[in-house]
């Protein structure tokens, strides 16, 4: 019998699909999948009945679209949301690549990266908090990256991506301080999945050792184990795919 929900934002991403596939096997957990594109009808979760999976398609990740999606999911079920995964983000596009040197830095590209990697996740944190604030525990996972660590930056480059993830970490840390006062049931986790074999990392896999290029299924399994083992301690955790803390 379903008694809790898992919410996945960016559910059409490879890792989002892998998380959904594993959560779908849990008899007591329903799924709410949010994406800018319709969820592939051939996905594993499609095998579940309509009571198990709720799919919400949004036009974009602007505030009004997020508000509409949240209104839809609230109307769908009164069950508590025990897990939230924000999986979306951007590293490169058809028009820009990560910067190798100062001369490559471009203001327009930076705005796109900071919007996708920092602003969008924080809008979800802001707008979901009111419906997550209850007695039931909720773990809220946002995908960050090790390159967002200022302490760990030994190579330089990738100005926009590094800055967007560092800013995201700071905003999540700030939010965790506030939630420790007003929503003690919510645990924020900033997660580094490692180099995963997805379109985001595809152009940069050449020099990645075979044992350090992960499948989405592996990352999803690791993440769900980490989430289950991480206590609600009223602070932000910055963790890698092994569950180890990353220095800020």
N, C-alpha and C positions, 0 to 999 in steps of 0.2 A: 504493500500500500504506500502510495506517494505521500510523504509528509514534509518534504523540503524541496527547494528549487536551486538549480545552478544556472546562473546567467552568464552567457558568453557573448561578448561584444567584439565584433570583427570575426564572426563565426564562419565566414567564408575563407579565412586564411587557413593555411595548411595546419598550423598548430591548433587553431581554433577547432577545426574539424576533428583533429586527433583527440583533443580534450573531450569534445562532445561524444565521440564514439565510445570512449572509456566510461564516461559518466552515464551514458545511456544504458549500460549494463547493470547499473545499480537499481535494485527494485524499489527503493524508497525515495528516489530522487527524480524529479521532473526537470526538463530542460527548457530554457528560454534562449533562443538564438537570435541575435540581432546582427544584421549585415546591410551594407549598401546595395548588394546584389542579392537576388533570390537565391536561397540555399539550393544547392544541386540536389535534384530529386533522387539521384543515385547514392547519396550519402548514406552511411550506415544508420544514422538516426532516423532516416525515413522509414525504416522498418518498424519503428515504435508507433504506438497508436496516438491519436490526437490528444489524449489526456496526458501523454508522456512528454510531448514536444510542442512548444509554441514558437512559431517563427515570425519575426517582425522585420520587415524591410524598410529601411529609411532612405530618404532621398539624399541626405548628406549628414554630416555630423555637426551641423549648426545648432545653436541653442533651441530653436523652435522644433526642429526635427527630433532632437533628444527628448524634449518635453512630451512630444506626441508619442514617442516610443514608450516612455515611462508610463504615460496614461494608459496605453494599450496593455502593457504587462500587468499593471495594477488591476485593470478590469478583468484580466484573464484568471487571476488566482489570488486568494488571500493567504496562501501558504508562505512561510518564511523563506527568504532567499539566504542560503547558507554559504554560497560561494559566488563571487563575481570575478570574471576574467576579462581584462581589457587587452585584446591581442593585436589591435591595429597599430600601424606605424609605417614610417617611410625612411629609406636610406638613399635611394636614387630614383630617377625616373627617366623618361625618354629625353628629357631636356637638361638634366644635370646629373653629375656624379659627385661622390664625396671629394672634398678638396684635398689635393696633395701638397699645395703650397699657398701662401697668402694671395698670390695673384689669381688663384682660382675662386676665391671667395666672392659670392654673388648675393646681393641683398634680396633679390626676388626668390632665389632658391632657398635662402635661409628662412624667409618668411613661410614658405611652404613646409619646410622641415619642422620648424618650431610649432607651427599650427597643428600638424599631424601628431607629433610626438609629445608635445607638452600641453597645448591648449585643449585638444580633444579629450585626452584622458582625464584632465582636471575638471572638465565640464561634466563628465560622467560621475566623478567623485562628488562634485557639488550637488548635482541634481538627483543622484540616487540616495545620498545620505538620509534625507527625510523619510524615505520608505524603508530604510534598513535599520533605523534607530528604534530598536525594540529589545525585548529580553533575549531573543534568540541570537546565538553567536553567528557572526558573518565574517568571512575572510575575503578581503578585497585585493585581488592580485592585478598589478599593472606591469606590463612588459617594459623593462628598462634595458640597460646594457652595461657591461663592464666598462666600456669606453666612456661612460658617463662619470666614472670615478676620476676626480682630479688627482688624487694620490697615485692612481695606477697609470696615469698618462706618461708613458716613457717614449712614445714614438712620434707624437704630434700628428698633424694632419686631421682630416675629417672634422673641420671646425664646426660646421652646422650640426652634424649628428651628435658630436660630443656635447656641444652646448645645449642641445634640446634635451638630452638625457640627464645632464647635470641639473638643468632647470627643473625637469620633471621630478628628480629625486628631492630637490629642495622644497618644491611645492608639496610633495607627498609627506615629507618630514614635518612641514609646517601644519599640514592637515592632521597628521597623527597627534600632534600636541593638542590641537583643538578637540579632536574626537575623544581623547583621553578624558576630557571634561564633560562632554555632552553626548557621547555615543560610545560608551565603554564596551559595548558588545562587538564593535567593528575592529578588525585587525587589518592594517595595511601592509602589503608586501610588494616591494619593488624587485622584480625578478629578471635575472639575466639567463636566457636559455642556452647560452653557448652558440657556437656556429651551427646553425640548423640548415639542412638541405631544403631551402625554400627559395622562391624567386628573389627575396630580399638579399640573400647572401650569394646568389648564383654567380655574379661576376667576380667574387672575391674568394672563391673556394680553391683556387689553383695551389696555393701554398699551405693549405690546411691539412695536417696529418689525417690519414684515414680514420684513426680512432678518435679524432676530435671533431669530425663532421657528423652530426647527429641526425637521425630521422625525426620527423615530427612526432611519431608514435613514442619514441624513446623519451623525448622532452616532455610530452604530456604525462607519461607514466611517472617520470621523476618529479614533475611539478605537483601532481596530485598527492604523491607520497609526502613531499615536503610540506604542502599545505596541511595535510592531516596531522603532521608531527609538530607544526609550529603553534605554540600557545598564543592565546589572546592576551598580550602583555601591555597594551596601551601605548605602543611605540611602533615606529616603522622599521621593518626588517629589509635589508638590502642583501639578497641572497643569489647565489649562482645555482646552476643546474645540479650541483652536488649537495645543495643545502648549506653551503659554507657562506659566511658573511663576507661581503666585499667592503674594503675601506672606502670611505667617502672621498 
